[in-house]
């Protein structure tokens, strides 16, 4: 079965979706409902044997690159690309087909935002390359 990565971006996609504020400005009950939905999706995936993993990322980041054979890695806190380019989290799934991956991505896209309104966010669906080191 092919594996897919369903990437959640902070504001990514081919066009704007609902202009909700960043999650750190949501009401606590809205954040709780959003996280509860994520746990619900994980439970569904586990029940169907499609779950591989899922993680959410904080917005804190550091850029790192190789500093050369005689140097430490080079790090910086900025400048950064637009927030819309940064990954917020992901689901790793193992499903029967690309169509199933798209079906799940559409479901994840409906997760609740402020006041329980669906986010309808864009989900980046990426198939894991067969023969990859982690696959």
MONOR-V502495 format. One record per residue. N is the residue number from 1. RES is the residue in three letters. PSI is psi as a letter, one per 30 degrees, with the letter a starting at -180 (none if undefined). OMEGA is omega in radians with two decimals (none if undefined). Layout:
BEGIN
n | res | psi | omega
N | RES | PSI | OMEGA
N | RES | PSI | OMEGA
END
This chain:
BEGIN
n | res | psi | omega
1 | UNK | k | 3.13
2 | UNK | k | 3.06
3 | UNK | k | 3.12
4 | UNK | k | 3.03
5 | UNK | k | 3.06
6 | UNK | j | -3.05
7 | UNK | k | 3.07
8 | UNK | k | 3.13
9 | UNK | l | 3.11
10 | UNK | e | -3.14
11 | UNK | g | -3.03
12 | UNK | l | 3.08
13 | UNK | l | -3.10
14 | UNK | f | 3.06
15 | UNK | l | -3.11
16 | UNK | k | 2.96
17 | UNK | a | -3.11
18 | UNK | k | -3.12
19 | UNK | i | 3.12
20 | UNK | l | 3.06
21 | UNK | l | 3.07
22 | UNK | l | -3.05
23 | UNK | f | -3.13
24 | UNK | f | 3.07
25 | UNK | g | 3.09
26 | UNK | l | 3.02
27 | UNK | k | -3.11
28 | UNK | e | -3.13
29 | UNK | f | 3.09
30 | UNK | e | 3.08
31 | UNK | e | 3.13
32 | UNK | e | 3.13
33 | UNK | e | 3.13
34 | UNK | e | 3.14
35 | UNK | e | 3.09
36 | UNK | e | 3.10
37 | UNK | e | 3.12
38 | UNK | e | 3.11
39 | UNK | e | 3.08
40 | UNK | e | 3.12
41 | UNK | e | 3.12
42 | UNK | e | 3.13
43 | UNK | e | 3.10
44 | UNK | e | -3.14
45 | UNK | e | 3.12
46 | UNK | e | -3.14
47 | UNK | e | -3.12
48 | UNK | f | -3.12
49 | UNK | g | -3.09
50 | UNK | f | -3.05
51 | UNK | k | 3.01
52 | UNK | e | 3.13
53 | UNK | l | 3.09
54 | UNK | k | 3.11
55 | UNK | l | 2.98
56 | UNK | k | -3.11
57 | UNK | k | 3.02
58 | UNK | l | 3.10
59 | UNK | f | 3.13
60 | UNK | k | -3.10
61 | UNK | l | 3.06
62 | UNK | k | 3.06
63 | UNK | k | -3.11
64 | UNK | k | 2.98
65 | UNK | l | -3.13
66 | UNK | k | -3.11
67 | UNK | f | -3.12
68 | UNK | l | -3.03
69 | UNK | f | -3.11
70 | UNK | g | -3.08
71 | UNK | l | 3.05
72 | UNK | l | 3.05
73 | UNK | k | 3.10
74 | UNK | k | 3.11
75 | UNK | l | 3.05
76 | UNK | l | 3.06
77 | UNK | g | 3.13
78 | UNK | l | 0.03
79 | UNK | l | -3.10
80 | UNK | l | 2.98
81 | UNK | l | 3.09
82 | UNK | k | 3.13
83 | UNK | e | -3.11
84 | UNK | f | -3.14
85 | UNK | f | -3.01
86 | UNK | k | -3.13
87 | UNK | k | 3.13
88 | UNK | f | -3.12
89 | UNK | a | -3.10
90 | UNK | l | 2.91
91 | UNK | k | 2.99
92 | UNK | k | -3.09
93 | UNK | l | 3.11
94 | UNK | j | -2.97
95 | UNK | l | -3.11
96 | UNK | e | -3.00
97 | UNK | l | 3.04
98 | UNK | e | -3.14
99 | UNK | e | 3.10
100 | UNK | e | 3.11
101 | UNK | e | 3.12
102 | UNK | e | 3.09
103 | UNK | e | 3.12
104 | UNK | e | 3.12
105 | UNK | e | 3.11
106 | UNK | e | 3.11
107 | UNK | e | 3.12
108 | UNK | e | -3.14
109 | UNK | f | -3.09
110 | UNK | g | -3.09
111 | UNK | l | -3.07
112 | UNK | k | 3.04
113 | UNK | a | 3.13
114 | UNK | k | -3.13
115 | UNK | g | 3.11
116 | UNK | g | 3.14
117 | UNK | k | -3.14
118 | UNK | k | 3.14
119 | UNK | e | -3.05
120 | UNK | h | -3.12
121 | UNK | l | 3.07
122 | UNK | k | 3.07
123 | UNK | k | -3.13
124 | UNK | j | -3.10
125 | UNK | j | -3.10
126 | UNK | k | 3.08
127 | UNK | k | 3.09
128 | UNK | k | -3.12
129 | UNK | k | 3.11
130 | UNK | k | -3.11
131 | UNK | g | 3.12
132 | UNK | l | -3.09
133 | UNK | e | -3.11
134 | UNK | f | -3.04
135 | UNK | none | none
END
